[in-house]
Amino acid sequence: MSSSHSTVAAPLAEARPVDDTERLILLDALRGFALCGVFVSNTYMWFSGRFLLTRAQIESFLAQASLADLVTTRGTAFLVFGKFITLFSFLFGLGFAVQMGRAEQRGGSIVPLYARRVGVLVLIGLAHGWLLWFGDILSTYAVLGFTLLLFRKRSDKTLLIWSAVLIFLVPLLIENLPRLKEIFGSTADAEAAAKVMREQREAVKAQVLVGFQSNSYFDLVRANALFYKGFLQGVFMTMPSILGRFLLGLVAGRHRIFHEPSKHLPLLRKVLIWGLITGIIGNGSSTVMSILFAQKILNPDTLPWLPFVMWPVRQIGELGLAAFYVTGITLLFQRATWQRVLSVLAPVGRMALSNYLSQTVLSLFIWYGIGLGLTTTLGPKVTVVLPLGIFAIQVILSHLWLARFRFGPAEWVWRSLTYGKAQPLRRAPTPEPSAATAV
C-alpha cells in the first residue's frame, strides 16, 4: 500500500463525535439557556392551547385578568417570545462554523458528514412533527441547514448583507404581498377580508381543540395534521429570518468570538449595550401596540399596512434582546464565580435534542386529552412556572445521565445514524489509583 493512499485516507478516518475535552462549555451553557426559554415559549403559547382561543376569548381574558396575569402576559411577550428561538438559531449557525473548523483541521470536507448529519435530523424532525407535536422546529432547522453549505465560502460582508435581507425584507414580502390589494382598497373591503380569514382560522382551531382534548392518540395525530397546513404557512414565512440568524452565528463562529471571548471583550460590551437599547425600543413598541389593540383604541383589521411597519420593529426587538442575553452570559462567564453557576446549564445544553423531545412528550401528557387534559384551562402564571420547574428537573437528570454516558439518548441515535455505526455510549470507567499512587 502506498504512503500517499494512507495520507489521503487518514483524515476521513478521523471524523468522529467530539469528546469532552473538545467541547466548548460556554456554548453548551448558552444552548441550555436557550432551550429553557424555548420551552417556556412553547408551553405558554402552544402546549397550553392558548393559540386555540378565539379573539373574543382573548379579549375577555385581558379585560378580566388580574394584575399578576397581565404582568406575566406582557412580560413573557417582551422577554421571551422570539428571543430564544433567535438565540437557538444563532447557535445553530455558530455550530456549523465550529464543524467547518474541525473539518479543516482534519484536512477533509465538511459536506459528506454534515449532509448525513442534517439528513438524519430531518427524519427525526418529521417523526416528531407528525407523530407527536405539529410545532416541531428540528425539520425546519435541518432543511435550512443544507443551505448553509451554499454560504460557507462567502465573505463576512456578503453573509451580513444576506442576513439583513433574509431577516427584514424577504419574510415581509412573502407575508404581505397578498395584502397589497387590501392596502390600496377600501377599509370596508379590508375589514370584510380580515373577518372571513379570522372565521376560517377559528373554525379550524375549534376542530383541533376537540382532537387535542380527546383521549385517543390517533385523534391527536389527526388534529396535528389538520392544523399543520396553516402552521406550515407560518413556518415558511419565518424560514428566511431563521436562515438570516444562522448566518449571523456563522460570522461569529468564523471569528471565534465565543471560542476566545476574552479577546473580544470590547465588542461584546458594545453588543450588550446596543442589544439592550434596541431590545427595549423594539419590544416596547410591540407592547404599546398590543395594549392599543386590547383597549380597542386601534383596530388591526382597518390597518392592513401595519405589518409592513411592525415586522422590522419586531425583528429589531427580538435580535436586540437575544444579543443582550448571549453577550451578557458570555461576559459573566469570564468571572470564575459566575462561570461555575452558569456551567450548571452545560449538561442540559449538551443533551438539547433529548431534552427538547422529552419536553414534547411530557407536555402532551400534561396538557392533552391522552394525559391530564389541561389544555386552555390554566392561566399565564402556571404556564410559565410549570416549564421552569420541569426544566430544573431536566438539568438534574442531564447531570446524572452524562456522569455515566457520553451522549444523551437521542444524541446517541443521531450520531450513530450519522456515522453509520453504533457509537460507544457508556463512559469508560475511571481507572483505580495504584497502591503506589495511593500511598
MIRODO-770740 format. One line per 3 residues: number of its first residue (from 0); their letters; for each residue x, y, z of N, C-alpha, C. Coordinates in steps of 0.02 Angstrom, whole numbers. Layout:
BEGIN
NUM	A	X Y Z X Y Z X Y Z; ...
//
This chain:
BEGIN
0	MSS	43 -59 0 0 0 0 44 62 0; 31 110 -43 73 169 -48 61 216 9; 112 255 25 105 303 79 56 358 62
3	SHS	53 376 -3 5 428 -22 -66 408 -9; -82 346 -19 -151 322 -6 -167 328 69; -119 311 111 -130 315 183 -141 387 204
6	TVA	-105 433 173 -111 503 191 -180 530 175; -207 509 117 -274 532 97 -328 502 141; -321 439 159 -373 404 197 -375 426 269
9	APL	-319 450 296 -315 465 367 -366 516 391; -373 575 356 -421 624 381 -492 597 383; -512 556 333 -579 529 334 -590 484 394
12	AEA	-538 446 413 -544 401 470 -550 438 536; -529 502 537 -530 539 599 -597 571 614; -643 571 566 -709 601 577 -746 561 631
15	RPV	-764 595 684 -795 562 741 -830 614 784; -875 593 829 -905 641 875 -852 671 921; -861 733 940 -812 765 984 -816 735 1053
18	DDT	-759 733 1088 -760 708 1157 -763 767 1204; -764 753 1269 -774 805 1320 -722 859 1317; -660 841 1302 -605 890 1303 -611 940 1246
21	ERL	-649 924 1194 -656 968 1136 -717 1012 1140; -761 1001 1188 -823 1040 1191 -809 1109 1220; -851 1157 1198 -848 1225 1224 -904 1232 1275
24	ILL	-885 1235 1339 -935 1235 1393 -980 1296 1387; -952 1353 1366 -993 1413 1358 -1050 1401 1309; -1034 1370 1252 -1087 1358 1202 -1139 1309 1227
27	DAL	-1117 1258 1265 -1166 1212 1294 -1211 1248 1344; -1182 1293 1384 -1222 1330 1432 -1271 1377 1397; -1249 1410 1343 -1294 1453 1304 -1350 1412 1273
30	RGF	-1334 1353 1249 -1385 1310 1218 -1436 1288 1271; -1412 1273 1331 -1458 1255 1385 -1504 1313 1404; -1475 1373 1407 -1515 1433 1422 -1568 1444 1368
33	ALC	-1548 1437 1305 -1595 1445 1250 -1651 1394 1253; -1633 1332 1269 -1683 1278 1273 -1735 1293 1327; -1714 1322 1382 -1760 1340 1436 -1811 1392 1410
36	GVF	-1786 1444 1377 -1831 1495 1352 -1879 1469 1298; -1854 1426 1255 -1896 1397 1203 -1952 1355 1235; -1936 1319 1287 -1986 1277 1321 -2040 1321 1353
39	VSN	-2020 1375 1385 -2069 1421 1414 -2115 1450 1359; -2085 1471 1304 -2124 1499 1249 -2172 1448 1219; -2147 1387 1207 -2189 1334 1179 -2247 1317 1225
42	TYM	-2232 1313 1290 -2285 1295 1338 -2337 1350 1343; -2313 1412 1349 -2359 1468 1358 -2407 1475 1299; -2381 1472 1239 -2423 1486 1181 -2454 1423 1150
45	WFS	-2416 1368 1146 -2437 1311 1106 -2463 1253 1147; -2421 1225 1190 -2443 1165 1227 -2505 1180 1270; -2507 1239 1300 -2563 1257 1344 -2628 1266 1306
48	GRF	-2624 1272 1239 -2683 1282 1199 -2704 1355 1193; -2662 1401 1216 -2681 1472 1212 -2691 1494 1139; -2654 1464 1093 -2662 1483 1023 -2729 1462 995
51	LLT	-2765 1419 1030 -2830 1396 1006 -2887 1441 1028; -2873 1490 1071 -2925 1535 1094 -2947 1581 1038; -3011 1598 1037 -3037 1646 988 -3018 1717 1009
54	RAQ	-3026 1764 963 -3011 1833 980 -3056 1856 1038; -3120 1836 1036 -3167 1856 1089 -3143 1829 1157; -3119 1767 1159 -3095 1738 1221 -3033 1775 1247
57	IES	-2989 1792 1202 -2929 1829 1221 -2947 1898 1249; -2993 1932 1215 -3014 1998 1238 -3048 1993 1306; -3088 1941 1315 -3121 1932 1380 -3070 1920 1435
60	FLA	-3019 1879 1420 -2967 1866 1470 -2931 1930 1489; -2911 1969 1439 -2873 2030 1453 -2915 2080 1494; -2980 2080 1482 -3024 2126 1518 -3032 2106 1591
63	QAS	-3029 2041 1606 -3042 2017 1674 -2978 1994 1710; -2921 1995 1677 -2859 1967 1706 -2836 2006 1766; -2807 1971 1813 -2776 2003 1871 -2713 2039 1850
66	LAD	-2687 2081 1894 -2626 2117 1879 -2568 2068 1868; -2565 2015 1908 -2512 1965 1901 -2514 1931 1833; -2576 1915 1811 -2583 1883 1745 -2565 1930 1688
69	LVT	-2583 1993 1696 -2566 2042 1644 -2490 2053 1641; -2458 2056 1699 -2386 2065 1700 -2351 2004 1669; -2377 1944 1686 -2349 1883 1657 -2357 1882 1581
72	TRG	-2417 1900 1558 -2431 1900 1486 -2386 1950 1449; -2384 2012 1473 -2343 2063 1439 -2268 2047 1448; -2249 2024 1507 -2179 2009 1520 -2153 1952 1477
75	TAF	-2195 1900 1468 -2174 1844 1427 -2166 1865 1354; -2213 1906 1330 -2207 1931 1261 -2144 1974 1253; -2130 2015 1302 -2073 2061 1299 -2007 2024 1303
78	LVF	-2001 1977 1350 -1936 1947 1367 -1923 1880 1333; -1976 1845 1312 -1967 1776 1290 -1983 1765 1216; -2042 1785 1194 -2065 1767 1127 -2015 1792 1074
81	GKF	-1992 1745 1034 -1947 1761 979 -1874 1768 997; -1860 1780 1061 -1790 1793 1081 -1750 1729 1086; -1780 1677 1113 -1742 1616 1125 -1737 1574 1062
84	ITL	-1787 1577 1018 -1779 1542 954 -1727 1579 912; -1722 1645 921 -1668 1683 889 -1601 1660 914; -1595 1652 980 -1532 1629 1009 -1515 1559 986
87	FSF	-1565 1515 984 -1553 1446 961 -1531 1445 888; -1562 1487 847 -1543 1490 776 -1472 1515 768; -1455 1566 806 -1387 1593 805 -1337 1539 823
90	LFG	-1352 1500 875 -1306 1447 897 -1301 1391 845; -1355 1379 807 -1352 1329 754 -1301 1350 701; -1305 1413 680 -1256 1438 632 -1186 1438 659
93	LGF	-1179 1455 722 -1113 1454 753 -1086 1383 756; -1130 1335 771 -1109 1265 772 -1085 1242 704; -1117 1267 651 -1094 1250 584 -1022 1275 573
96	AVQ	-1007 1335 597 -939 1362 591 -890 1319 630; -910 1295 689 -867 1251 728 -853 1186 690; -905 1157 660 -895 1095 621 -850 1106 561
99	MGR	-858 1164 528 -814 1180 472 -741 1184 495; -730 1216 552 -662 1222 578 -631 1154 593; -671 1109 621 -644 1043 638 -631 1002 575
102	AEQ	-674 1011 524 -663 976 460 -598 1001 428; -586 1066 432 -524 1093 403 -463 1067 441; -469 1059 506 -413 1031 545 -399 959 525
105	RGG	-452 922 508 -442 853 485 -414 850 415; -419 906 379 -398 906 310 -450 878 263; -512 870 286 -565 842 245 -618 893 229
108	SIV	-671 871 196 -727 915 178 -783 906 229; -816 962 244 -872 959 290 -934 929 258; -938 929 192 -1001 915 157 -1028 845 171
111	PLY	-989 790 161 -1020 723 168 -1048 711 238; -1007 724 289 -1029 710 357 -1086 757 378; -1080 821 361 -1131 869 379 -1198 853 345
114	ARR	-1195 834 281 -1256 816 245 -1291 757 278; -1252 706 299 -1283 650 334 -1313 672 401; -1278 716 434 -1300 740 500 -1367 775 494
117	VGV	-1374 823 449 -1437 859 444 -1490 816 410; -1470 768 368 -1518 722 338 -1552 680 391; -1513 655 439 -1543 617 494 -1588 661 536
120	LVL	-1567 724 546 -1607 770 586 -1674 785 552; -1676 787 486 -1739 795 450 -1787 739 469; -1762 677 468 -1805 619 484 -1830 622 556
123	IGL	-1785 640 602 -1806 646 672 -1860 700 679; -1849 756 646 -1897 810 650 -1964 793 620; -1965 759 563 -2029 739 533 -2067 691 578
126	AHG	-2032 643 608 -2064 597 654 -2093 634 714; -2054 681 740 -2076 721 797 -2138 762 779; -2136 795 720 -2191 838 700 -2255 802 684
129	WLL	-2251 745 651 -2311 710 630 -2339 663 683; -2296 634 723 -2318 584 771 -2330 612 841; -2301 672 855 -2308 700 922 -2337 770 922
132	WFG	-2299 818 893 -2320 887 900 -2306 926 837; -2357 960 811 -2351 996 747 -2298 1052 749; -2281 1076 808 -2237 1134 814 -2163 1117 809
135	DIL	-2146 1059 784 -2076 1039 777 -2035 1092 740; -1974 1106 765 -1929 1152 732 -1868 1116 703; -1859 1052 721 -1800 1015 700 -1796 1008 625
138	STY	-1852 989 593 -1851 979 521 -1838 1044 484; -1865 1099 510 -1851 1165 480 -1777 1182 484; -1748 1172 543 -1677 1185 552 -1635 1142 505
141	AVL	-1654 1079 500 -1615 1032 459 -1618 1052 385; -1678 1067 361 -1685 1086 290 -1644 1150 277; -1651 1199 321 -1613 1260 312 -1538 1248 322
144	GFT	-1522 1197 362 -1452 1181 373 -1416 1163 309; -1451 1131 263 -1420 1116 198 -1400 1179 161; -1440 1232 168 -1424 1293 132 -1361 1327 158
147	LLL	-1342 1313 220 -1280 1343 246 -1219 1322 205; -1223 1263 174 -1167 1241 132 -1155 1289 74; -1208 1323 52 -1201 1371 -3 -1165 1435 18
150	FRK	-1165 1447 85 -1136 1510 110 -1067 1501 142; -1043 1439 144 -984 1426 186 -921 1462 161; -917 1480 97 -858 1512 71 -870 1586 54
153	RSD	-927 1612 74 -942 1682 61 -906 1727 112; -894 1789 92 -861 1837 136 -908 1857 193; -879 1886 246 -919 1910 302 -968 1963 278
156	KTL	-945 2008 236 -989 2062 211 -1049 2033 175; -1037 1983 133 -1092 1952 96 -1141 1918 143; -1114 1884 193 -1157 1850 242 -1200 1900 280
159	LIW	-1172 1956 299 -1210 2005 337 -1264 2038 294; -1249 2050 230 -1299 2078 186 -1356 2029 176; -1339 1966 162 -1390 1915 154 -1432 1908 218
162	SAV	-1399 1911 275 -1434 1905 339 -1486 1961 346; -1467 2022 332 -1513 2078 337 -1573 2071 290; -1558 2051 228 -1612 2042 179 -1659 1986 200
165	LIF	-1632 1931 224 -1673 1874 244 -1714 1888 306; -1687 1927 352 -1723 1940 414 -1776 1995 405; -1759 2049 371 -1802 2107 370 -1846 2113 308
168	LVP	-1822 2089 251 -1857 2103 189 -1897 2044 162; -1865 1986 155 -1897 1929 121 -1961 1907 157; -1960 1896 224 -2023 1874 257 -2078 1926 250
171	LLI	-2059 1990 252 -2108 2043 246 -2144 2040 180; -2106 2027 127 -2136 2022 60 -2178 1959 54; -2153 1904 79 -2189 1840 74 -2258 1845 107
174	ENL	-2260 1874 167 -2322 1876 205 -2370 1930 179; -2342 1986 157 -2385 2044 147 -2400 2062 75; -2366 2031 26 -2384 2046 -43 -2457 2032 -58
177	PRL	-2485 1976 -32 -2557 1964 -44 -2602 2018 -14; -2576 2058 33 -2617 2109 65 -2616 2176 29; -2577 2181 -24 -2573 2244 -59 -2641 2267 -84
180	KEI	-2682 2219 -105 -2749 2236 -128 -2789 2268 -71; -2780 2241 -11 -2815 2270 46 -2790 2340 61; -2724 2349 55 -2694 2413 72 -2720 2468 26
183	FGS	-2726 2452 -38 -2748 2503 -86 -2824 2500 -99; -2857 2455 -64 -2929 2451 -71 -2964 2491 -17; -3029 2481 -10 -3068 2518 39 -3061 2486 108
186	TAD	-3074 2525 159 -3072 2500 227 -3123 2445 238; -3182 2453 207 -3235 2403 215 -3213 2336 185; -3180 2338 127 -3155 2277 97 -3103 2244 141
189	AEA	-3059 2284 170 -3007 2256 213 -3037 2223 275; -3087 2255 305 -3119 2226 363 -3155 2162 346; -3189 2161 289 -3225 2101 268 -3178 2043 255
192	AAK	-3122 2056 221 -3073 2004 207 -3043 1977 272; -3027 2022 318 -2998 2001 382 -3048 1960 422; -3112 1978 419 -3163 1941 455 -3170 1870 429
195	VMR	-3170 1862 362 -3175 1796 332 -3116 1752 352; -3056 1779 348 -2996 1741 366 -2998 1721 440; -3020 1767 482 -3023 1753 554 -3074 1697 569
198	EQR	-3131 1699 535 -3182 1648 546 -3157 1579 523; -3120 1577 467 -3092 1514 443 -3042 1486 492; -2998 1529 517 -2947 1506 565 -2980 1480 629
201	EAV	-3030 1515 653 -3062 1495 715 -3101 1430 707; -3128 1417 648 -3162 1353 635 -3113 1295 639; -3055 1305 609 -3003 1253 612 -2980 1243 684
204	KAQ	-2970 1297 720 -2947 1292 790 -2997 1252 832; -3061 1262 820 -3112 1226 858 -3106 1151 846; -3095 1131 783 -3087 1060 768 -3023 1032 800
207	VLV	-2970 1071 797 -2906 1049 825 -2912 1040 901; -2947 1086 933 -2955 1082 1006 -2991 1017 1025; -3041 998 987 -3076 935 1001 -3029 876 996
210	GFQ	-2985 876 945 -2937 822 937 -2887 819 994; -2863 878 1016 -2814 880 1070 -2844 859 1137; -2908 873 1146 -2941 855 1209 -2963 782 1210
213	SNS	-2961 749 1154 -2981 679 1151 -2929 635 1187; -2952 579 1215 -2905 533 1247 -2876 483 1199; -2889 493 1134 -2862 448 1083 -2799 479 1051
216	YFD	-2746 440 1050 -2684 463 1018 -2695 476 944; -2735 436 911 -2746 444 840 -2785 508 825; -2830 529 870 -2864 593 862 -2814 650 868
219	LVR	-2765 641 912 -2712 691 920 -2672 699 855; -2654 642 825 -2616 643 763 -2657 676 707; -2721 660 703 -2764 690 652 -2770 765 662
222	ANA	-2776 786 725 -2780 858 740 -2715 893 721; -2658 860 734 -2594 887 713 -2594 899 638; -2616 849 600 -2616 854 527 -2663 909 503
225	LFY	-2721 916 537 -2770 967 518 -2742 1037 527; -2707 1047 581 -2680 1114 595 -2615 1128 558; -2581 1074 538 -2513 1081 512 -2511 1124 448
228	KGF	-2562 1121 407 -2560 1158 344 -2554 1233 357; -2597 1259 401 -2592 1329 418 -2529 1346 455; -2507 1301 499 -2445 1313 536 -2386 1314 489
231	LQG	-2387 1270 439 -2332 1266 392 -2325 1330 353; -2380 1363 338 -2376 1427 304 -2338 1478 346; -2351 1477 412 -2315 1522 457 -2241 1505 460
234	VFM	-2226 1440 461 -2156 1418 461 -2120 1440 398; -2154 1432 341 -2125 1453 277 -2107 1527 278; -2151 1567 309 -2139 1639 312 -2079 1655 356
237	TMP	-2068 1616 409 -2013 1631 455 -1947 1598 435; -1949 1552 387 -1887 1517 368 -1831 1565 346; -1846 1615 305 -1792 1661 286 -1760 1696 346
240	SIL	-1801 1717 394 -1772 1752 452 -1731 1704 495; -1751 1640 499 -1711 1591 535 -1644 1582 501; -1644 1576 434 -1582 1569 398 -1538 1631 408
243	GRF	-1569 1690 409 -1531 1751 423 -1496 1749 490; -1529 1721 540 -1498 1713 606 -1442 1661 604; -1452 1607 565 -1398 1559 555 -1334 1594 531
246	LLG	-1343 1640 482 -1285 1673 452 -1249 1718 502; -1287 1749 547 -1255 1789 599 -1212 1744 644; -1237 1685 661 -1198 1638 700 -1137 1614 663
249	LVA	-1144 1604 597 -1087 1582 557 -1031 1634 558; -1048 1698 553 -998 1751 555 -964 1751 623; -1003 1747 677 -974 1747 744 -928 1687 754
252	GRH	-948 1629 728 -908 1569 735 -842 1574 697; -845 1604 638 -783 1613 599 -731 1653 638; -754 1703 674 -707 1747 710 -694 1722 781
255	RIF	-720 1663 797 -706 1631 861 -721 1676 921; -775 1714 913 -793 1761 966 -811 1724 1031; -843 1665 1024 -863 1628 1083 -814 1572 1100
258	HEP	-765 1560 1057 -710 1515 1074 -661 1550 1120; -648 1614 1104 -598 1654 1141 -629 1721 1160; -680 1721 1202 -715 1784 1217 -671 1837 1250
261	SKH	-619 1815 1285 -575 1864 1319 -540 1910 1269; -534 1888 1206 -502 1929 1154 -552 1977 1121; -615 1970 1138 -667 2011 1104 -710 2049 1154
264	LPL	-683 2064 1212 -723 2096 1264 -751 2164 1244; -712 2208 1211 -742 2272 1190 -802 2263 1144; -798 2218 1095 -854 2205 1050 -914 2177 1089
267	LRK	-902 2130 1133 -956 2100 1172 -992 2152 1215; -953 2199 1243 -985 2251 1285 -1027 2298 1242; -1003 2315 1183 -1042 2359 1138 -1107 2325 1117
270	VLI	-1103 2261 1099 -1163 2224 1079 -1211 2218 1138; -1185 2209 1198 -1227 2205 1258 -1268 2269 1266; -1235 2327 1261 -1269 2391 1271 -1319 2405 1216
273	WGL	-1297 2398 1153 -1342 2412 1097 -1398 2360 1091; -1384 2298 1111 -1436 2248 1112 -1491 2265 1161; -1471 2290 1220 -1521 2310 1270 -1562 2369 1245
276	ITG	-1529 2419 1215 -1564 2479 1191 -1614 2460 1137; -1591 2424 1085 -1636 2406 1030 -1689 2357 1053; -1672 2314 1101 -1721 2267 1127 -1778 2303 1162
279	IIG	-1761 2353 1202 -1812 2391 1238 -1856 2430 1189; -1824 2462 1140 -1862 2501 1091 -1908 2456 1050; -1880 2402 1022 -1920 2358 979 -1977 2324 1017
282	NGS	-1961 2295 1073 -2013 2259 1111 -2060 2307 1146; -2035 2365 1166 -2079 2415 1195 -2131 2439 1146; -2110 2449 1084 -2157 2470 1032 -2211 2417 1020
285	STV	-2190 2354 1018 -2238 2300 1008 -2286 2295 1066; -2262 2305 1127 -2305 2303 1186 -2357 2358 1184; -2335 2418 1165 -2381 2475 1161 -2436 2461 1110
288	MSI	-2418 2433 1052 -2468 2417 1001 -2517 2365 1026; -2492 2314 1063 -2537 2263 1090 -2587 2293 1138; -2564 2339 1179 -2609 2372 1227 -2661 2414 1191
291	LFA	-2640 2450 1139 -2687 2491 1100 -2740 2447 1066; -2720 2388 1043 -2769 2342 1013 -2816 2315 1067; -2788 2296 1125 -2829 2268 1179 -2880 2319 1204
294	QKI	-2860 2383 1206 -2906 2435 1230 -2952 2461 1174; -2945 2430 1114 -2985 2448 1056 -2975 2521 1035; -2918 2548 1052 -2900 2615 1028 -2882 2610 954
297	LNP	-2850 2554 935 -2836 2539 865 -2867 2473 846; -2888 2466 784 -2916 2404 758 -2870 2378 703; -2836 2321 715 -2789 2296 665 -2822 2280 597
300	DTL	-2887 2265 598 -2920 2248 535 -2925 2308 488; -2922 2368 516 -2927 2428 475 -2858 2457 458; -2805 2422 477 -2737 2446 466 -2696 2393 430
303	PWL	-2714 2376 368 -2678 2322 333 -2605 2338 318; -2586 2402 322 -2517 2422 311 -2473 2411 373; -2506 2398 430 -2469 2394 493 -2414 2341 494
306	PFV	-2425 2280 467 -2372 2229 468 -2308 2252 433; -2314 2294 382 -2255 2319 348 -2211 2360 395; -2244 2393 443 -2207 2434 491 -2183 2393 550
309	MWP	-2227 2350 576 -2212 2316 638 -2164 2257 630; -2161 2226 570 -2115 2170 561 -2043 2190 575; -2016 2243 544 -1947 2262 560 -1938 2281 633
312	VRQ	-1988 2314 662 -1982 2334 732 -1978 2271 776; -2020 2223 760 -2020 2160 799 -1953 2124 792; -1926 2122 732 -1862 2088 721 -1805 2123 759
315	IGE	-1806 2189 759 -1755 2227 796 -1760 2211 870; -1821 2206 896 -1830 2190 967 -1805 2121 984; -1822 2071 941 -1800 2003 954 -1724 1996 950
318	LGL	-1695 2024 897 -1623 2020 889 -1587 2057 946; -1614 2115 965 -1582 2154 1017 -1579 2118 1083; -1636 2092 1107 -1635 2058 1172 -1597 1993 1169
321	AAF	-1601 1957 1112 -1562 1895 1105 -1487 1911 1109; -1466 1965 1077 -1396 1986 1080 -1376 2005 1151; -1422 2038 1186 -1410 2056 1256 -1401 1994 1300
324	YVT	-1444 1944 1289 -1439 1882 1328 -1372 1846 1315; -1356 1837 1251 -1297 1797 1235 -1232 1832 1256; -1228 1897 1247 -1167 1932 1267 -1164 1940 1343
327	GIT	-1222 1948 1375 -1222 1953 1448 -1197 1889 1481; -1221 1832 1457 -1198 1769 1485 -1124 1758 1470; -1103 1776 1410 -1033 1767 1391 -987 1810 1434
330	LLF	-1007 1872 1447 -966 1915 1490 -965 1890 1562; -1022 1867 1587 -1024 1839 1655 -979 1777 1659; -975 1740 1604 -936 1679 1602 -861 1693 1612
333	QRA	-840 1755 1604 -770 1772 1612 -751 1778 1686; -800 1775 1730 -788 1779 1802 -796 1709 1831; -749 1689 1871 -746 1620 1895 -810 1599 1932
336	TWQ	-835 1643 1975 -895 1625 2014 -955 1615 1968; -966 1662 1921 -1022 1656 1875 -1013 1597 1828; -951 1583 1810 -940 1526 1766 -962 1461 1799
339	RVL	-947 1454 1863 -969 1394 1899 -1045 1390 1902; -1077 1447 1913 -1150 1448 1917 -1182 1431 1850; -1159 1465 1797 -1190 1456 1731 -1172 1390 1699
342	SVL	-1116 1360 1719 -1097 1295 1692 -1146 1240 1711; -1188 1254 1761 -1240 1206 1779 -1285 1191 1719; -1291 1239 1674 -1334 1231 1615 -1301 1190 1559
345	APV	-1235 1179 1564 -1200 1147 1508 -1225 1076 1493; -1234 1033 1543 -1258 965 1527 -1325 964 1492; -1372 1007 1513 -1437 1007 1480 -1431 1033 1409
348	GRM	-1381 1077 1397 -1368 1100 1329 -1335 1047 1286; -1293 1006 1316 -1262 951 1279 -1313 899 1258; -1366 893 1297 -1420 846 1281 -1482 883 1254
351	ALS	-1471 937 1217 -1526 979 1196 -1579 941 1156; -1558 896 1111 -1606 859 1071 -1648 813 1115; -1616 776 1159 -1653 731 1204 -1702 769 1248
354	NYL	-1679 826 1274 -1721 865 1319 -1778 898 1281; -1765 920 1220 -1818 951 1179 -1873 900 1164; -1853 840 1144 -1903 788 1129 -1941 766 1192
357	SQT	-1906 761 1248 -1939 740 1310 -1987 795 1334; -1971 858 1320 -2018 912 1337 -2084 904 1300; -2080 883 1238 -2142 871 1200 -2182 814 1231
360	VLS	-2149 758 1245 -2185 701 1272 -2218 718 1339; -2180 751 1383 -2208 770 1448 -2266 819 1439; -2259 866 1393 -2311 916 1383 -2375 884 1356
363	LFI	-2369 835 1312 -2428 801 1286 -2468 768 1343; -2432 739 1390 -2466 704 1444 -2493 753 1497; -2465 812 1500 -2491 862 1547 -2551 898 1518
366	WYG	-2546 919 1456 -2595 965 1428 -2649 932 1386; -2634 877 1352 -2681 849 1304 -2725 795 1336; -2777 775 1298 -2826 727 1324 -2798 659 1338
369	IGL	-2742 640 1307 -2712 575 1321 -2681 573 1390; -2677 631 1423 -2650 635 1490 -2698 671 1537; -2675 727 1566 -2715 763 1615 -2768 807 1583
372	GLT	-2760 824 1519 -2811 862 1484 -2819 934 1508; -2764 968 1521 -2767 1036 1549 -2768 1091 1495; -2774 1072 1432 -2773 1121 1377 -2824 1176 1388
375	TTL	-2803 1239 1382 -2844 1300 1387 -2875 1311 1456; -2853 1274 1507 -2885 1279 1573 -2844 1319 1624; -2779 1329 1612 -2736 1361 1662 -2714 1430 1639
378	GPK	-2703 1473 1688 -2685 1542 1674 -2612 1552 1657; -2592 1614 1641 -2524 1628 1620 -2470 1610 1671; -2483 1623 1735 -2431 1610 1785 -2410 1537 1786
381	VTV	-2458 1493 1783 -2443 1421 1785 -2405 1400 1722; -2424 1428 1665 -2393 1407 1603 -2321 1434 1596; -2301 1477 1641 -2231 1498 1644 -2193 1460 1698
384	VLP	-2223 1453 1756 -2190 1419 1812 -2181 1345 1799; -2231 1313 1769 -2229 1240 1757 -2169 1220 1714; -2158 1250 1656 -2099 1229 1616 -2033 1245 1650
387	LGI	-2031 1298 1690 -1969 1313 1727 -1955 1257 1777; -2007 1232 1810 -1998 1177 1857 -1975 1113 1822; -2006 1097 1766 -1987 1038 1728 -1915 1045 1703
390	FAI	-1897 1105 1681 -1829 1116 1656 -1778 1106 1712; -1794 1129 1772 -1748 1119 1828 -1736 1045 1841; -1788 1004 1833 -1779 932 1841 -1736 904 1784
393	QVI	-1746 930 1723 -1705 909 1667 -1631 925 1678; -1617 981 1709 -1547 999 1724 -1516 945 1768; -1552 925 1821 -1527 875 1868 -1517 808 1832
396	LSH	-1568 787 1793 -1564 723 1759 -1508 723 1706; -1496 780 1674 -1442 784 1625 -1374 775 1657; -1365 804 1717 -1302 794 1753 -1293 720 1770
399	LWL	-1346 689 1795 -1341 619 1815 -1327 574 1754; -1361 588 1698 -1353 546 1639 -1282 552 1612; -1257 613 1605 -1192 623 1574 -1134 604 1620
402	ARF	-1150 591 1683 -1098 564 1727 -1084 491 1709; -1130 458 1674 -1123 387 1657 -1117 375 1582; -1144 422 1543 -1146 410 1470 -1114 469 1434
405	RFG	-1091 456 1373 -1057 507 1333 -1106 554 1298; -1165 530 1281 -1215 570 1245 -1283 560 1277; -1328 606 1262 -1398 594 1277 -1424 538 1233
408	PAE	-1481 507 1251 -1506 450 1210 -1523 470 1139; -1556 528 1128 -1572 549 1060 -1509 569 1023; -1461 600 1057 -1398 618 1026 -1359 556 1005
411	WVW	-1364 502 1044 -1331 440 1027 -1360 411 962; -1427 411 957 -1459 387 895 -1438 430 836; -1439 496 846 -1421 542 793 -1350 531 769
414	RSL	-1304 525 815 -1234 514 796 -1222 445 765; -1254 395 793 -1245 328 766 -1269 323 694; -1327 353 679 -1352 353 611 -1308 396 565
417	TYG	-1282 450 592 -1239 494 552 -1175 459 532; -1144 424 579 -1079 391 565 -1087 320 539; -1149 296 535 -1161 231 505 -1143 172 549
420	KAQ	-1132 184 613 -1119 130 659 -1133 153 730; -1149 106 774 -1165 123 843 -1105 153 877; -1115 210 907 -1061 244 943 -1058 217 1015
423	PLR	-999 215 1044 -995 194 1115 -1033 243 1158; -1078 217 1198 -1122 260 1238 -1097 269 1309; -1079 214 1341 -1057 218 1411 -988 249 1416
426	RAP	-979 286 1469 -912 313 1482 -866 257 1505; -803 262 1487 -754 214 1511 -745 224 1586; -742 170 1624 -733 177 1697 -667 211 1713
429	TPE	-670 254 1763 -608 288 1785 -562 237 1817; -499 232 1796 -454 182 1823 -440 195 1897; -438 140 1934 -423 143 2005 -350 165 2014
432	PSA	-336 208 2062 -266 226 2076 -227 166 2102; -166 160 2079 -124 104 2102 -106 114 2175; -85 59 2206 -66 62 2277 -10 111 2289
435	ATA	37 112 2241 94 158 2250 71 230 2246; 25 244 2200 -1 312 2193 -40 332 2255; -79 284 2281 -119 299 2340 -75 316 2400
438	V	-20 281 2406 25 295 2462 58 363 2451
//
